[in-house]
Amino acid sequence: MDSEEFKKFLNCTTEQEFVYYAENYRNNIYTFESPKHEISFLYNLGLFFSEIYQTGNWLEMIFRKEDKYYYPIYFYLKAVQIYEKDYSLQQDWLLTHETMKRCYTNLGKELSDQFRTFDAMIYFRKALKIDPFFDMAIGNYALCIEKHYPFLDFNSPNKIFNLLYSLYDEIHLDKLENGKDFFKDKKQQYNSLWIKNLENKRKTTQWIFDLKDEFNRIDDDRDSYSNWCVENVLYLNSINDINSFQEATFDVSLKYLDDNLQLGPDLNTMLKNMMKLYFNQRKKLYINRNNETETSTIELMLIFNCLYSFFDKVAFWIYRFFSLDCEEHKVNFNSVWNQKTKDGIELLDIKNQYLYGIYRIRKEYRENRQDKLKINPILSPDSQLYSDLRNHIEHKDYCFNQVDNLYYISPKLLYSKTIKLMNIIRNLILSLILMVRIENKLTDSITQVRNYDLIYFEYEGFK
């Protein structure tokens, strides 16, 4: 793509024009003078689609099914993929501090707007690692935590309030590129809460929120099992997504499932079994993290395979939970989304943001044989690699040392993709738990009937 074509691209105004460039790119029509040039193209393409498909209607934003709505996420992710693979690009100050911090922030916002907070916070954290004072990242990160907060299951809200208060307080409104009025109101909201806090202190000599009560960063022993889990966001709790804090070094207790989810014995046992299997595979992955022996690589391969089995386990759990009207042996992670409840309600017509988050993971990381495509045409840029790895490990053949006519699997690549796959499975399990909590809130406690016209949101933080 020469400079003239790039200028023409930047002057696009219609969806049809953007789709033309998007499809040409995905069909490998363009060549770029450098990876930096390609990243600029991808960033702008993601930005254009994000603006075109932006809507103030949250329900419309979250529950859209058409593939075109994946365009912003896809192109931002593609830019991230190119950037993170090339160390020399990461040393380019201008690219990193001008384009990539915005790319990470925009990607996080896109995911956050769809209530995919598990994924969104990863990218806000990456943006703030580049520039801890980037106001757009700070504000949208805080807003994402608010959406995440109702499900943090944290005993004391002090630390969450303090984190949000400090984040909103840090925002310089004059430096915001957009959303000034919105974040001005947010700053005022938390300042007002702090003023009430001071008034309470004068009246009762007790703080409602103590600003000294902060999260504790993990210690310097980064190689310990607990710190490795926190750093890689692998603990089954929602605090782990916020940052690498000591308070996040725990998993949702199995007793919590009994006390809070109101599940029958079968569903409860199935969910506990998934969690126990996840814990087991996580520990094995830690043990084999730095060992590139053949034995260790085979162990990684087995972990990768086991993690892939969770997709169908989750589908079967959803089938049981919603009492879907289909034959049990036909249930898998691809087919379950086409089913209906015994009341005739289509699964994807049930407005639950965490159920829909699981559906989006299916679109991104699983083959769709029914569509006669290997995988969905618009998804995460590395999803084909996951599919290839799985197919060769499970159905074909492979080698760990390059051999002619065999699919080569790099041990380092296998480890990195197994970490990512474990993170995806973690999000699936947590999404199931959060999905049940939403369904319980919308189900009549006496009749046990779910009102499918209702949708539950709680996302405005402290008031």
DAZIVEN-V85313 format. One record per residue. SS is DSSP state (hx for helix, st for strand, lp for the rest). PSI is psi as a letter, one per 20 degrees, with the letter a starting at -180 (999 if undefined). Layout:
[[SS PSI] [SS PSI]]
//
This chain:
[[lp o] [lp r] [hx h] [hx g] [hx h] [hx h] [hx g] [hx g] [hx g] [hx i] [lp j] [lp q] [lp i] [lp q] [hx g] [hx g] [hx g] [hx g] [hx h] [hx g] [hx h] [hx g] [hx h] [hx g] [hx g] [hx h] [lp j] [lp k] [lp h] [lp q] [lp q] [lp q] [lp h] [lp q] [hx h] [hx g] [hx g] [hx g] [hx g] [hx g] [hx g] [hx g] [hx g] [hx h] [hx g] [hx g] [hx g] [hx g] [hx h] [hx g] [hx h] [hx g] [lp j] [lp q] [lp q] [lp i] [lp o] [hx h] [hx g] [hx h] [hx g] [hx g] [lp k] [lp p] [lp h] [lp q] [hx h] [hx h] [hx i] [hx i] [hx g] [hx g] [hx g] [hx g] [hx h] [hx g] [hx h] [hx g] [hx g] [hx g] [hx g] [hx g] [hx g] [hx i] [hx i] [lp o] [hx h] [hx h] [hx h] [hx i] [lp i] [lp o] [hx g] [hx g] [hx g] [hx g] [hx i] [hx g] [hx g] [hx h] [hx h] [hx h] [hx g] [hx g] [hx g] [hx h] [hx g] [hx g] [hx g] [hx g] [hx h] [hx h] [hx h] [lp j] [lp k] [lp m] [hx h] [hx g] [hx h] [hx g] [hx h] [hx g] [hx h] [hx g] [hx h] [hx g] [hx g] [hx h] [hx h] [hx g] [lp n] [lp i] [lp j] [lp o] [hx h] [hx h] [hx g] [hx g] [hx g] [hx h] [hx g] [hx g] [hx h] [hx h] [hx h] [hx g] [hx h] [hx h] [hx g] [lp i] [lp j] [lp h] [lp l] [lp p] [lp g] [lp p] [lp i] [hx g] [hx h] [hx g] [hx g] [hx g] [hx g] [hx g] [hx g] [hx h] [hx g] [hx h] [hx h] [hx i] [lp p] [lp o] [hx h] [hx i] [hx i] [lp q] [lp h] [lp r] [lp k] [hx g] [hx g] [hx g] [hx h] [hx g] [hx h] [hx g] [hx g] [hx h] [hx g] [hx h] [hx h] [hx g] [hx h] [hx h] [hx g] [hx h] [hx g] [hx h] [hx g] [hx h] [hx g] [hx h] [hx h] [hx i] [lp j] [lp p] [lp q] [lp g] [lp p] [lp o] [lp i] [lp i] [lp n] [lp r] [lp q] [lp p] [st q] [lp q] [lp a] [lp i] [lp m] [lp i] [lp i] [lp q] [hx g] [hx g] [hx h] [hx g] [hx g] [hx g] [hx h] [lp j] [lp m] [lp i] [lp q] [lp m] [lp q] [lp i] [hx h] [hx h] [hx h] [lp g] [lp a] [lp m] [st q] [hx h] [hx i] [hx j] [lp m] [lp r] [lp q] [lp p] [lp q] [hx h] [hx h] [hx h] [hx g] [hx g] [hx h] [hx h] [lp i] [lp l] [lp q] [lp r] [hx h] [hx g] [hx h] [hx g] [hx g] [hx g] [hx g] [hx h] [hx g] [hx g] [hx g] [hx g] [hx h] [hx g] [hx g] [hx g] [hx h] [hx g] [hx g] [hx h] [hx g] [hx g] [hx h] [lp j] [lp h] [lp j] [lp o] [lp k] [lp r] [hx h] [hx g] [hx g] [hx h] [hx h] [hx g] [hx g] [hx g] [hx h] [hx g] [hx g] [hx g] [hx g] [hx h] [hx h] [hx i] [hx h] [hx g] [hx h] [hx g] [hx g] [hx g] [hx h] [hx g] [hx g] [hx g] [hx g] [hx g] [lp j] [lp l] [st q] [lp m] [lp r] [lp p] [hx g] [hx i] [hx j] [lp p] [lp r] [lp i] [lp g] [lp h] [hx h] [hx i] [hx j] [lp r] [st q] [st r] [lp i] [lp j] [lp j] [lp p] [st p] [hx g] [hx i] [hx i] [lp o] [lp n] [lp o] [hx h] [hx h] [hx g] [hx h] [hx h] [hx g] [hx g] [hx h] [hx h] [hx g] [hx h] [hx h] [hx j] [lp q] [st q] [st n] [hx h] [hx h] [hx j] [lp k] [st q] [st g] [st r] [lp p] [lp h] [lp o] [lp a] [lp p] [lp h] [lp j] [hx h] [hx h] [hx g] [hx g] [hx g] [hx g] [hx g] [hx g] [hx g] [hx h] [hx g] [hx h] [lp h] [lp c] [lp r] [lp r] [st q] [lp i] [lp p] [lp p] [lp p] [lp p] [lp j] [lp q] [lp o] [st p] [lp o] [lp p] [hx h] [hx g] [hx g] [hx g] [hx g] [hx h] [hx h] [hx h] [hx g] [hx g] [hx h] [hx h] [hx h] [hx g] [hx h] [hx g] [hx h] [hx g] [hx g] [hx h] [hx h] [hx g] [hx g] [hx h] [hx g] [hx g] [hx g] [hx g] [hx h] [hx h] [hx h] [lp j] [st p] [lp p] [lp h] [lp g] [lp i] [lp k] [lp p] [st p] [lp o] [lp i] [lp i] [lp q] [lp p] [lp p] [lp q] [lp o] [lp j] [lp j] [lp b] [lp q] [lp 999]]
//
